[in-house]
Amino acid sequence: MGRKRRAQQSSQPFVQWTKENPAHEEYYRLQLGLEASELAAFLGKLREQLPVVFRLNPSEPRFRHVLSDPTRMPVLAGEVRLAPVAWYPDELAWQVQTTRSVLKREESSKALHSFITQASDAGLVTRQELVSMLPVLALDVQPGHNVVDLCAAPGSKSVQCAEQLQGRGLLLANDADPERAHMLIHQLHRASAAQVAITNHQAQFFPSLGSFLFDRVLCDVPCTGDGAMRKIPTKWKTWTERDAFGVHPLQLDILTRALALCKPGGLVVYSTCSLNPIENEAVVAAALKRRRAELVDLEGLFAARCPGLRVRQGLPVWKVLMRDKSATTPTEFFEVQPGQKVNGFAPKLTCFPDGECEALRRTVRIMPHDQDTGGFYIALFRVLEQEDTHVPEEKAARKGPERFVRLTAESPEYQELRECYGLSADLSPRQLLSVSESLKSKVFYVNRELADFLDQYLDSRLAFLSLGVRAFGKNREKGSKELCSFRLCQEALPFLSSFVTSRRVESSDQGLLQTLLRDRTIDLETRVDLASQLQERGYFVMRFTCCTPAVELVLLRHPNGRVSSMASDEDSAGLILLLGL
Ligand SMILES: C[S@@+](CC[C@H](N)C(=O)[O-])C[C@H]1O[C@@H](n2cnc3c(N)ncnc32)[C@H](O)[C@@H]1O
């Protein structure tokens, strides 16, 4: 989340919502068959705020050492405790034993709050609800896979997929809402973004890609979110059983499309942060009738992958419950029959169970009171047969304003970049793209797998909003006519550094690194040693060998003899945290 939005949120007065809704309580008593004591535990937990949880970025193992080092961590007082979640693989999920509002409010824990915020802004961790991490764990994304996340914004699961790909394979992160899709660009730019393309389509009409099918499809659909009441307390007031009937048809259409986009033998995960069978089991059962796929047993999968995690089997049968206007109490539900209208509304036939469907026991529901989380539902499909993936052209029509153009060995931009930065021949111009012919102010870098994909699909109906990582931007330095038109971007260094053979300098001076990270700029007059290395104006890569692995910064030497670091505030703060500078 951007700093501006965060500031706006934190200035909003804290509202104490009334966390009561008798209809919601009665609905879940009837629907999930909860005993009185369990119903009380369930509702009691839903009324509490969520604990603070974050996932470590596995590509930065040094951060785990920071978390385990009491000399590097803010001092925690009293009740506040920070520890890895026992059942999450490889100790990658960490939980603060307190709520977000306590963390922000109490003096003793404010330092920890700002520590986590800095780590999150620098991409060292992703703040994500624990249960929301489970669909990607189930999906078993492996390096080299082709993955599509059909409803991706704000992007925490896409980041998780990208982390698991480890730079190999490709990820299309899609969202129907253009504004929310743009949020993905920010969220994903740190997560091995060279393999990520962001697209903007309605998932149910996601264009056919001919013979190209995905190994993994993530389908975290829009839902009523009644499992997320701990995070969104307004739901206590607004909840009604009708909402689920409203989203069910779209959820089914998206899942149907997801199954069609996946290759035989590949996996599709379906998830919602709702506990309602109308959005969960009913959608899964109807999709199984439409497509050749089988459900994978998630209880067994999680028992093996996340020992200690408690999940509940999906329901083989459920009720379609509604209230009507003539009811004497607001909690008077009755069971609707297929085709029956209530106050002029009849739920879709796919909302109803078709007898007992035992296979649904392979899906799982995570209840908030089982391990202090939000509520969630997950189903995992293995696709058995390829189906016709065609969608009508007008529905999948390209909407995006961005046009990406691939550079070639002859492109003047490529020639200039080669000359200026000594780009080695190992970097294929196929992996560099600019935005539209007339606006060649940015150049993006994509990994080989995404470059291969774009060979076929760059000019297809796919509406790309962003491709790979920003590698070069327009050089806007004053009086820079004689310099290279492009500046090298810090965020692309992890990918491009090995191709940059000129304009490189090295230092083993930790003090210099610290100054550049903290003050962002130095005067060469005070650093004679550096002045001899940075005689030319323009952009350089400086490699600091005082840390392991070495740290690299893009530096700009100005005409007035000053040198600035091009690392963002967030990245600089992240490096300071990581290296203890
Ligand atoms: C539950 S949220 C996804 C959360 C996301 N997977 C994450 O982990 O950060 C659902 C998303 O679906 C998007 N959406 C709504 N209708 C859609 C549609 N027809 N096709 C694709 N995305 C849609 C919404 O804009 C929203 O961002």
The ligand as a Tripos MOL2 file, in Angstrom:
@<TRIPOS>MOLECULE
LIG
   27    29     1     0     0
SMALL
NO_CHARGES

@<TRIPOS>ATOM
      1 C1        -10.5120  -11.5440   -3.7000 C.3       1 LIG1
      2 S1         -9.8440  -10.3010   -4.6830 S.3       1 LIG1
      3 C2         -8.3140  -11.0210   -5.1720 C.3       1 LIG1
      4 C3         -7.2370  -10.9350   -4.1340 C.3       1 LIG1
      5 C4         -5.8940  -11.3280   -4.6790 C.3       1 LIG1
      6 N1         -5.9180  -12.6570   -5.2440 N.3       1 LIG1
      7 C5         -4.8060  -11.2590   -3.6240 C.2       1 LIG1
      8 O1         -4.4660  -12.2770   -3.0350 O.co2     1 LIG1
      9 O2         -4.2550  -10.1730   -3.3990 O.co2     1 LIG1
     10 C6        -10.7750  -10.4000   -6.1420 C.3       1 LIG1
     11 C7        -10.2970   -9.5420   -7.2790 C.3       1 LIG1
     12 O3        -11.0710   -9.8950   -8.4150 O.3       1 LIG1
     13 C8        -11.2110   -8.7670   -9.2300 C.3       1 LIG1
     14 N2        -12.3410   -9.0310  -10.1350 N.ar      1 LIG1
     15 C9        -13.6630   -8.7650   -9.9650 C.ar      1 LIG1
     16 N3        -14.3610   -9.2320  -11.0270 N.ar      1 LIG1
     17 C10       -13.4670   -9.8030  -11.8650 C.ar      1 LIG1
     18 C11       -13.5630  -10.4540  -13.1140 C.ar      1 LIG1
     19 N4        -14.7340  -10.6080  -13.7320 N.pl3     1 LIG1
     20 N5        -12.4190  -10.8940  -13.6800 N.ar      1 LIG1
     21 C12       -11.2180  -10.7150  -13.0870 C.ar      1 LIG1
     22 N6        -11.0710  -10.1080  -11.9080 N.ar      1 LIG1
     23 C13       -12.1830   -9.6730  -11.2980 C.ar      1 LIG1
     24 C14       -11.3940   -7.6270   -8.2680 C.3       1 LIG1
     25 O4        -11.0170   -6.3990   -8.8780 O.3       1 LIG1
     26 C15       -10.4640   -8.0510   -7.1250 C.3       1 LIG1
     27 O5         -9.2330   -7.4120   -7.2840 O.3       1 LIG1
@<TRIPOS>BOND
     1     1     2 1
     2     2     3 1
     3     2    10 1
     4     3     4 1
     5     4     5 1
     6     5     6 1
     7     5     7 1
     8     7     8 2
     9     7     9 1
    10    10    11 1
    11    11    12 1
    12    11    26 1
    13    12    13 1
    14    13    14 1
    15    13    24 1
    16    14    15 ar
    17    14    23 ar
    18    15    16 ar
    19    16    17 ar
    20    17    18 ar
    21    17    23 ar
    22    18    19 1
    23    18    20 ar
    24    20    21 ar
    25    21    22 ar
    26    22    23 ar
    27    24    25 1
    28    24    26 1
    29    26    27 1
@<TRIPOS>SUBSTRUCTURE
     1 LIG1         1 GROUP 0 **** ****
